[in-house]
Structures are given as C-alpha cells and as structure tokens.
Amino acid sequence: MTDIKSLTLSELQEEMERLGEKRFRAGQIYSWLHEKLADDFQEMTNLSGALRERLEQEYELIRLPLVKVQTSAQDGTSKFLFRLGDGSVIESVLMRYHHGNSVCISSQAGCRMGCRFCASTLDGLKRGLAPSEMLDQIYQIQKWSKERVHNVVVMGTGEPLDNYDALLKFLKLLTGEGGLHISQRNVTVSTCGIVPRIRQLAEEKLQITLALSLHASSQEKRETLMPVAKKYTLSQVLDACRYYFEQTGRRITFEYSLVSGVNDREEDAAELAALLKPLNCHVNLIPVNPIKERDYVQPDRRKVINFKNSLEKSGINVTIRREMGRDIDGACGQLRRSYMDTEKKR
C-alpha cells in the first residue's frame, strides 16, 4: 500500500487523477494529514464516504503509537518512545524554551555510525525511517502537548544523511505550504560528516542549519571517537562545511562533546580554535551525557567554562548546551535501549 503521508501535494494530485477524482481533493486530504493531523481517513468529513473507503483500501496512513513518555521533574522536558509498524521503537524529545517548543526527532531505527559516546549505535542499524514516520513524531507530540512546535532538530537516533532521500522529502513536507509550515531557518539537521551528502544537501540551497558532530580537533583523535572519520578525513569534512556555507549562506554549527581526559585539555581548545577560526561558525559545547556501556565521563564545570573561555578569546562564537532531561534517560538512544533491554529480559 502507498504511504499517503509521505506524498507531496503534487504527488497526491496525481493520485487523485488516477482514482478519477478532482485534483482539489488532494488539497483537502493534504490539509487533513498535515494541518489537522488526522490519524484516520474517517476523520476527513468533507470527503465522500465512498472516497474515504477507497483511500482506506489503497493507502496506508502512518500513525506512530506512543509506547511510553517520561517527563523530567527538573525542567519539563518530555521524552517519547514510539512504535513503528514493524515493531521497532524510536524516540523523540520535546524541549520547552522561552522562545518556543523544540522537538528532536529520530531519522533511523538504530544507527550504524558507531560513535563511541552514543547509545543510539550500540545495537546497530535496523532501517531508515520514511518521511511520514519522521513527520508523525512531530505531529503526535504536538497533539499530545496541545502546543505548537516551533523548532525541529533532526538529531535523535540515526544519521540523517544516511537516510538522505527520505530526509529531503521530510524537510520539504515539513517546511512547505499546506502543512505545519515550519520555517526552514527553524530546522537543524545533524550529521557525523558524510561528505558527499553534505555537498549534495548544500546544492539544494535550503535555509536549514547544518550541525556537524565534530568532537575532536585532530584527525587522530576524531578517529578514536568516530569511525566515520576513517572514511572522511577532518580536512574533507571542513571543506564540505565551507561549501555548504558558500551555497546557502547558513552558518555551520559544530557540536563538540567534551569528554573528561579525552578532548577537554587546553591544547585541544587551542587546536580547535585554530581549526575553526577561518570558518563562519558556531560551536556548541556538550558535556558528554554518560552511558553505562562506555566509561566516558563529563569534565567538571570549571573545565567546561575554561574551554569555552579559551575559544571565545580566539574569536569563536560558542555556547554550552543546556543539559535537559538528565533524569529521564535524556541522552540520545538511552530510553530506546533501556526499553529494548527490558523486552529482551521478558
């Protein structure tokens, strides 16, 4: 069956013509799917009963059942576990800020990138998500919270650029007319550095923010933390980031997870500043969120502040990411993994 929520408006218009319906029906259905967030064809009351029955017979309407939700007592962050049609589970996060609600979504069930500090990759990759499955994380969270989503971050489980075609379609459905119509400037896509895909995305000339998971200031150290660095060198990744800026005019965000005794020394800060100074960029420092399968720990607060100050003295724009949801398995992949471990024991 065709996944109707993954169709663009023009594709839906073609489908209506195939069914012998008027093209304007596509706009009505598209509105039900992406504005009114309908979970069932029978909710589409301005369509005839016969058309609704035909839609049920020929199209799949993806809806992600909510398995579990945890809300932080510390900051109100909510973490969601959704079940996919094949039984896999994925997680998403709702973060409330004064400037609006942000949702962090997953782009894959699992991940094959193998980054050493991330729980998402521990069980490998199951599959990429369809555009509808990425969208419905946002839709179900908005319905659950009864609050508008203002910002979307594709930074949950999975490597978005490893699911490139579905990601691109998702972005167009999310930011185009007729849906939630979230501004492209309010969307961030994170990548560990798949160079050909960064360049391909640059040529789309979207106005989204690209966030590169950097995490090290040298090729040697990056290889120990991120296996992808063995395929795409640090210089290749930075060249691709320059190209992205040249094509889009959008400043790059570099994510840098601070791991005590690994990449948090004064020399690391100096090396990082020298590496990034020629670039129009922003550095987001992330005190690593410990996971039980790894022995990585956070630096103390003083060391984090010193690292930040060292970068700022070199003219680098930098912030320290506010920790949210620490009491609810807040790190990427933790809730999904703990749920899967429980299910295995059962």
PEWONOR-V67058 format. One record per run of one state. SS is the DSSP state (H for helix, E for strand, L for the rest). FROM is the first residue (numbers start at 1). TO is the last residue. If there is no record, write none. Layout:
ss=SS from=FROM to=TO
ss=SS from=FROM to=TO
This chain:
ss=L from=1 to=1
ss=E from=2 to=3
ss=H from=4 to=6
ss=L from=7 to=8
ss=H from=9 to=18
ss=L from=19 to=23
ss=H from=24 to=34
ss=L from=35 to=40
ss=H from=41 to=43
ss=L from=44 to=48
ss=H from=49 to=58
ss=E from=59 to=60
ss=L from=61 to=64
ss=E from=65 to=71
ss=L from=72 to=77
ss=E from=78 to=83
ss=L from=84 to=88
ss=E from=89 to=97
ss=L from=98 to=99
ss=E from=100 to=105
ss=L from=106 to=107
ss=E from=108 to=110
ss=L from=111 to=118
ss=H from=119 to=121
ss=L from=122 to=124
ss=E from=125 to=128
ss=L from=129 to=130
ss=H from=131 to=145
ss=L from=146 to=148
ss=E from=149 to=154
ss=L from=155 to=159
ss=H from=160 to=175
ss=L from=176 to=183
ss=H from=184 to=186
ss=E from=187 to=191
ss=L from=192 to=194
ss=H from=195 to=204
ss=L from=205 to=208
ss=E from=209 to=213
ss=L from=214 to=218
ss=H from=219 to=225
ss=L from=226 to=226
ss=H from=227 to=230
ss=L from=231 to=233
ss=H from=234 to=248
ss=L from=249 to=251
ss=E from=252 to=258
ss=L from=259 to=265
ss=H from=266 to=276
ss=L from=277 to=280
ss=E from=281 to=287
ss=L from=288 to=300
ss=H from=301 to=313
ss=L from=314 to=316
ss=E from=317 to=320
ss=L from=321 to=325
ss=H from=326 to=328
ss=L from=329 to=333
ss=H from=334 to=345
ss=L from=346 to=346
